[in-house]
Amino acid sequence: MLSKTYADVVSLSSLSVQFETGLSDGKLYANGRHQIGVVVSVTALDLERAPIDLTPEEIIGHSWLVDYVDGTEMNRELQSGWNYSVTETKFHVGANSTLGVSQCKFFLMAASDFTTNPKSVSVCFDLPDGTVVSTAKGGTEGFDSHVTCRGDPAKNYTNDDIDLSREDTYHDSVYDQDNYYCKIKDENFHWVHIDVVDSERFADTPYDTNNIPSEECYQYRSYWGVNKMLQRLSVAVQVGPKGQTGIGTFVSARSTRDVNSNGYWQVNQREGQVTIVRVTADGTFANVPETVTDMNLEYQNVRFYDQYGNTGAFYVKPSDDGNTLSLIDGQTTPYPYASPDTRTPTPRGASR
């Protein structure tokens, strides 16, 4: 006997919503990213009033969230006001409950332009014959059900909220690597993601512990003597499990240590912190002019995200000699800069 599906449903005996925590009250940050799971439970009946087990996909395809008070449909997959999605993101923080029979989960969010606070949310379900069952106030008799969520203001991180510490990560006769680690001072929060605002490539790069996504923040090259060069480079590294990032073969000199001779550097040793790598390389080159300095400042705009989707906007600023770095509040004009015979150029938007 073939199992029955949504097409065989003629009525519901129950329809309800609750948060994945099992509670009817919750809260989230109104930043358009923080998610809280709303579980929809359905008891569907066939013509003989026997229960039909519906799949999550069937329920998602035939139900939607509404305002409990007036029954208006909420924004779905549209980040405006109170809204929701069928897609879980890295900013879903909460009970990862296992769905039971005839249940699905939506992910509730609130954008910064939300108005009603708190928000009471119900669900509607349409039957194959076109009848809509609603758990909103004044909806279908006997089906009253809702959850209530409060939206808290989004956090905006600045230098006052973070610590940046420097570590002497590696040193040999050719290479010197310093890892800078950025953490949130409040231990209830940690970084889970960064965006390099001016790099589409970075946003689309999948995470791989053997080659963690990273984006160059600046370059500084000094040529001196006969075919000699000192190069300094900094990259911002995607947050995640520890591994190595491929800065690449940015110099011809090679360390005796394999990980560095292949152009890879160990990063993300501190969980929940952003790693920014600064590397100095001293090497021998062919056909390089003497006593020339070439400083390329890219000043990448970066945005850090905590586990709830709250953000901080910064850019990486090197010292005049490129040997140390700091994080500066706000965003600046991206500025690829190349100036031969100039040791300390001043890029646009930078302060000295």
C-alpha positions as CSV (number, residue, x, y, z in Angstrom):
1,M,0.0,0.0,0.0
2,L,1.4,3.4,-1.0
3,S,2.0,5.8,1.8
4,K,-0.2,8.9,1.7
5,T,1.0,12.4,0.9
6,Y,-0.1,16.0,1.1
7,A,-2.5,15.4,-1.8
8,D,-4.5,13.0,0.4
9,V,-5.0,15.6,3.2
10,V,-8.6,16.7,3.7
11,S,-8.4,18.3,7.2
12,L,-6.2,19.1,10.2
13,S,-6.8,18.1,13.7
14,S,-4.0,20.4,15.1
15,L,-1.6,23.1,13.9
16,S,0.8,24.9,16.2
17,V,4.0,26.9,16.5
18,Q,6.7,27.0,19.2
19,F,10.3,28.0,19.4
20,E,12.9,25.2,19.0
21,T,13.6,25.8,22.7
22,G,10.2,24.4,23.5
23,L,9.1,27.8,24.8
24,S,6.6,30.3,23.4
25,D,8.8,33.4,24.2
26,G,12.2,34.3,22.7
27,K,14.4,37.2,21.7
28,L,17.0,38.0,19.0
29,Y,19.2,40.8,17.8
30,A,17.4,43.0,15.2
31,N,20.3,43.0,12.7
32,G,18.6,41.0,9.9
33,R,20.9,38.0,10.4
34,H,20.4,36.5,13.9
35,Q,18.0,33.6,13.6
36,I,15.7,31.8,16.1
37,G,14.0,28.6,15.0
38,V,10.2,28.3,14.9
39,V,8.9,24.8,14.7
40,V,5.6,24.2,12.9
41,S,3.7,21.0,13.9
42,V,0.9,19.6,11.9
43,T,-1.6,16.7,12.4
44,A,-3.0,16.1,9.0
45,L,-6.0,13.7,8.4
46,D,-7.2,11.8,5.3
47,L,-10.8,11.2,4.3
48,E,-11.2,8.5,6.9
49,R,-9.6,10.8,9.5
50,A,-6.5,8.7,9.7
51,P,-3.3,10.7,10.3
52,I,-0.9,11.3,7.4
53,D,2.8,11.9,8.1
54,L,3.9,14.9,6.1
55,T,7.5,15.6,5.2
56,P,9.2,18.9,6.2
57,E,9.2,19.9,2.5
58,E,5.5,19.4,2.2
59,I,4.8,21.5,5.3
60,I,7.2,24.2,4.2
61,G,5.6,24.3,0.7
62,H,2.1,24.8,2.2
63,S,2.5,26.9,5.3
64,W,3.7,30.4,6.1
65,L,4.1,32.6,9.1
66,V,1.7,35.5,9.9
67,D,1.2,38.2,12.5
68,Y,-0.8,36.8,15.3
69,V,-2.8,40.0,15.9
70,D,-4.0,40.8,12.4
71,G,-3.2,37.7,10.4
72,T,-1.0,39.5,7.8
73,E,1.6,37.5,6.1
74,M,5.2,38.1,7.1
75,N,8.1,38.7,4.8
76,R,9.6,35.4,3.6
77,E,13.2,35.4,2.2
78,L,13.0,39.2,2.2
79,Q,15.1,41.0,4.9
80,S,12.8,43.8,5.9
81,G,11.0,44.2,9.2
82,W,10.2,41.0,10.9
83,N,10.9,38.2,8.4
84,Y,11.8,34.6,8.2
85,S,13.6,32.1,6.0
86,V,13.6,28.4,5.3
87,T,17.4,28.5,5.2
88,E,19.6,28.2,8.3
89,T,22.7,30.3,8.4
90,K,25.7,30.5,10.7
91,F,23.9,33.1,12.8
92,H,21.3,30.6,14.0
93,V,22.2,30.2,17.6
94,G,20.0,28.0,19.9
95,A,18.7,24.6,20.4
96,N,19.4,22.3,17.5
97,S,16.3,20.3,18.1
98,T,15.5,17.2,16.0
99,L,12.3,17.5,14.1
100,G,9.5,15.1,14.9
101,V,6.9,13.6,12.6
102,S,5.0,16.2,10.5
103,Q,7.1,19.1,11.6
104,C,9.2,21.8,9.8
105,K,11.3,24.6,11.0
106,F,11.4,28.3,9.9
107,F,14.1,30.7,11.0
108,L,12.7,34.0,12.3
109,M,14.7,37.3,12.0
110,A,14.2,41.0,12.5
111,A,15.8,43.7,10.3
112,S,16.8,47.0,11.8
113,D,13.7,48.7,10.3
114,F,11.3,46.5,12.3
115,T,8.5,48.4,14.1
116,T,6.3,46.1,16.3
117,N,8.2,44.9,19.4
118,P,7.6,42.4,20.7
119,K,6.2,40.5,17.7
120,S,3.6,37.7,18.1
121,V,3.8,35.1,15.3
122,S,1.3,32.5,14.1
123,V,1.2,30.1,11.1
124,C,-1.2,29.4,8.3
125,F,-1.6,26.1,6.3
126,D,-3.4,25.6,3.1
127,L,-5.3,22.4,2.4
128,P,-5.4,20.8,-1.1
129,D,-9.0,22.0,-1.6
130,G,-7.8,25.6,-1.0
131,T,-9.0,26.0,2.6
132,V,-6.6,27.9,4.8
133,V,-6.2,27.0,8.4
134,S,-4.9,29.9,10.6
135,T,-3.7,29.9,14.2
136,A,-3.8,33.7,14.3
137,K,-6.1,35.6,16.7
138,G,-9.5,35.5,15.0
139,G,-8.3,32.8,12.7
140,T,-9.7,29.3,12.4
141,E,-11.7,28.3,15.4
142,G,-9.9,25.9,17.8
143,F,-6.4,26.5,16.2
144,D,-5.1,29.4,18.3
145,S,-1.3,29.2,18.6
146,H,1.5,31.7,18.6
147,V,5.0,32.6,19.8
148,T,6.2,36.0,20.9
149,C,9.7,37.3,20.1
150,R,11.4,40.5,21.3
151,G,13.9,42.3,19.1
152,D,17.0,43.8,20.9
153,P,19.0,46.5,19.2
154,A,21.9,45.3,17.1
155,K,25.4,45.6,18.6
156,N,28.0,47.7,16.6
157,Y,31.5,46.9,17.6
158,T,34.3,49.5,17.7
159,N,37.9,49.5,19.0
160,D,36.5,50.0,22.5
161,D,34.9,46.5,22.3
162,I,37.9,44.5,21.0
163,D,41.4,43.4,22.0
164,L,44.2,43.0,19.4
165,S,47.2,41.0,20.5
166,R,50.4,40.2,18.7
167,E,52.2,36.9,18.6
168,D,55.7,36.0,17.3
169,T,54.4,33.0,15.4
170,Y,57.5,32.0,13.4
171,H,61.0,33.2,12.6
172,D,64.0,31.9,10.6
173,S,66.8,33.4,8.5
174,V,64.4,34.3,5.7
175,Y,60.9,34.7,7.2
176,D,59.3,36.3,10.1
177,Q,55.6,35.8,10.8
178,D,53.5,37.6,13.4
179,N,49.9,36.6,13.9
180,Y,47.6,39.3,15.3
181,Y,44.5,38.1,17.0
182,C,41.3,40.1,17.5
183,K,38.8,39.1,20.1
184,I,35.7,40.6,21.6
185,K,36.3,41.7,25.2
186,D,32.9,40.5,26.4
187,E,33.4,36.7,26.7
188,N,29.8,36.0,25.9
189,F,30.5,36.9,22.3
190,H,33.0,35.7,19.7
191,W,33.7,36.1,16.0
192,V,32.4,33.5,13.6
193,H,33.0,35.2,10.2
194,I,34.6,38.1,8.4
195,D,33.9,39.8,5.1
196,V,36.5,41.6,3.1
197,V,34.1,44.2,1.8
198,D,35.9,45.1,-1.4
199,S,36.6,41.6,-2.5
200,E,33.9,39.5,-4.2
201,R,36.3,36.6,-4.6
202,F,36.8,36.4,-0.8
203,A,33.1,36.2,-0.1
204,D,32.7,33.3,-2.5
205,T,35.8,31.2,-1.4
206,P,34.9,28.0,0.4
207,Y,36.6,27.3,3.7
208,D,39.4,24.7,3.5
209,T,41.7,24.1,6.5
210,N,44.5,23.3,4.0
211,N,44.2,26.7,2.4
212,I,42.0,28.9,4.5
213,P,40.6,32.0,2.6
214,S,42.7,35.1,3.1
215,E,42.9,38.5,1.5
216,E,45.9,40.8,1.3
217,C,45.7,44.0,3.3
218,Y,49.0,45.6,2.3
219,Q,52.4,45.1,0.7
220,Y,55.7,46.8,1.3
221,R,58.9,46.1,-0.7
222,S,62.4,47.5,-0.3
223,Y,65.2,46.7,-2.7
224,W,68.8,47.3,-1.6
225,G,72.4,46.2,-2.2
226,V,72.8,43.8,-5.2
227,N,69.7,41.8,-6.0
228,K,68.3,41.9,-2.4
229,M,64.8,42.6,-1.2
230,L,62.8,43.0,2.0
231,Q,59.1,42.4,1.6
232,R,56.4,42.9,4.2
233,L,52.9,41.6,3.6
234,S,49.7,41.4,5.6
235,V,46.5,39.3,5.1
236,A,43.2,39.0,6.9
237,V,42.1,35.3,7.4
238,Q,38.6,33.9,7.4
239,V,37.4,32.7,10.9
240,G,37.2,29.0,11.4
241,P,39.1,25.9,12.6
242,K,42.9,26.2,12.7
243,G,44.9,25.3,9.7
244,Q,47.0,27.1,7.1
245,T,46.5,29.9,4.6
246,G,48.2,30.2,1.3
247,I,49.9,33.5,1.1
248,G,51.5,32.1,-2.0
249,T,55.0,32.3,-3.5
250,F,55.2,36.1,-3.0
251,V,59.0,35.9,-2.8
252,S,61.6,33.7,-4.5
253,A,63.5,33.0,-1.3
254,R,62.6,29.8,0.4
255,S,62.7,28.7,4.0
256,T,64.0,25.2,4.9
257,R,60.7,24.5,6.7
258,D,58.2,22.9,4.2
259,V,55.1,24.7,5.4
260,N,56.8,28.0,4.6
261,S,58.6,26.9,1.5
262,N,55.3,26.1,0.0
263,G,53.9,29.5,0.8
264,Y,51.6,28.4,3.7
265,W,51.3,29.9,7.2
266,Q,49.6,28.5,10.3
267,V,46.6,30.5,11.4
268,N,43.4,30.4,13.5
269,Q,45.2,29.0,16.5
270,R,42.8,30.9,18.8
271,E,39.1,29.8,18.5
272,G,36.6,32.6,18.0
273,Q,39.2,35.2,17.2
274,V,40.1,36.8,13.8
275,T,43.7,36.2,12.7
276,I,45.6,38.8,10.7
277,V,49.0,37.7,9.5
278,R,52.0,39.9,9.0
279,V,55.0,38.4,7.2
280,T,58.5,39.7,6.4
281,A,60.7,38.0,3.9
282,D,64.3,38.7,3.2
283,G,65.6,37.2,0.0
284,T,67.8,37.2,-3.1
285,F,66.4,38.1,-6.6
286,A,67.6,38.5,-10.1
287,N,67.4,41.7,-12.1
288,V,66.2,43.9,-9.3
289,P,67.1,47.6,-9.2
290,E,69.1,48.8,-6.2
291,T,67.8,51.1,-3.5
292,V,64.1,51.2,-4.6
293,T,61.2,51.2,-2.3
294,D,57.7,50.2,-3.5
295,M,54.9,50.3,-1.0
296,N,51.5,49.0,-2.0
297,L,48.7,49.9,0.4
298,E,45.4,48.3,-0.3
299,Y,43.7,49.2,3.0
300,Q,41.1,46.4,2.8
301,N,37.8,47.2,4.5
302,V,36.8,44.3,6.7
303,R,33.6,43.5,8.6
304,F,33.7,41.1,11.6
305,Y,30.5,39.2,12.6
306,D,29.8,37.7,16.0
307,Q,27.7,34.5,16.5
308,Y,24.5,36.5,16.5
309,G,25.3,38.4,13.3
310,N,26.3,41.7,15.1
311,T,29.1,43.4,13.2
312,G,32.1,45.7,13.5
313,A,33.6,47.6,10.6
314,F,37.4,48.1,10.5
315,Y,40.3,48.4,8.2
316,V,43.9,47.2,8.6
317,K,46.5,49.9,8.9
318,P,50.2,49.3,8.8
319,S,52.9,51.4,10.4
320,D,54.9,53.6,8.2
321,D,57.6,50.9,7.7
322,G,55.0,48.2,7.2
323,N,56.4,46.3,10.2
324,T,53.4,46.4,12.6
325,L,49.7,46.9,12.1
326,S,46.5,48.1,13.8
327,L,42.8,47.9,13.3
328,I,41.0,51.2,12.7
329,D,37.3,51.9,13.3
330,G,35.1,52.4,10.2
331,Q,35.7,52.0,6.5
332,T,38.0,53.8,4.2
333,T,38.5,54.2,0.5
334,P,40.2,51.1,-0.9
335,Y,43.5,52.4,-2.2
336,P,46.0,50.2,-4.2
337,Y,49.1,52.3,-3.9
338,A,52.5,51.9,-5.7
339,S,55.2,54.5,-5.3
340,P,58.8,53.8,-6.3
341,D,61.5,55.6,-4.4
342,T,59.0,56.6,-1.6
343,R,59.3,54.9,1.7
344,T,56.3,56.3,3.6
345,P,53.5,57.4,1.2
346,T,50.3,58.6,2.8
347,P,47.2,56.9,1.2
348,R,43.8,58.6,0.9
349,G,41.6,58.4,4.0
350,A,44.5,57.6,6.3
351,S,45.4,59.6,9.3
352,R,48.9,60.0,10.6
